[in-house]
Amino acid sequence: MGETLGDLQQLALLAALRLGADGYGAEIQQELERTAGRAVTLSTVYVTMERLERRGYVRSWLGDATPVRGGKPKRYYALTAPGLAALRQAHEEMTRMWRGLESHPAFGQRTR
């Protein structure tokens, strides 16, 4: 068993997986907000993706420079096989922990 993924790391990997070849920083940020309801800054996305890349869970590359971005290229991200394996492991762990809790009394209670 390797290092575990934090929740933002899992969400960022899932966003990159959903976006495929279109996954660059701002798109990942928008996907996190749109799909997960998680508002994060662009710098948080970049720091998270950099950490995931150091772990070998994503790879990145620079796209073409565009005039819209003042001549700066976009950095794109794609999941690697180890990244997909880490996501699967995290999903399996959470599924095992949730199994059988549907009938737990706490789910019938409402919080104030």
CORSUL-V353939 format. One record per run of one state. SS is the DSSP state (@ for helix, = for strand, . for the rest). FROM is the first residue (numbers start at 1). TO is the last residue. If there is no record, write none. Layout:
BEGIN
ss=SS from=FROM to=TO
ss=SS from=FROM to=TO
END
This chain:
BEGIN
ss=. from=1 to=6
ss=@ from=7 to=22
ss=. from=23 to=23
ss== from=24 to=24
ss=@ from=25 to=36
ss=. from=37 to=41
ss=@ from=42 to=54
ss=. from=55 to=57
ss== from=58 to=65
ss=. from=66 to=66
ss=@ from=67 to=69
ss=. from=70 to=72
ss== from=73 to=79
ss=. from=80 to=80
ss=@ from=81 to=98
ss=. from=99 to=100
ss=@ from=101 to=103
ss=. from=104 to=104
ss=@ from=105 to=108
ss=. from=109 to=112
END
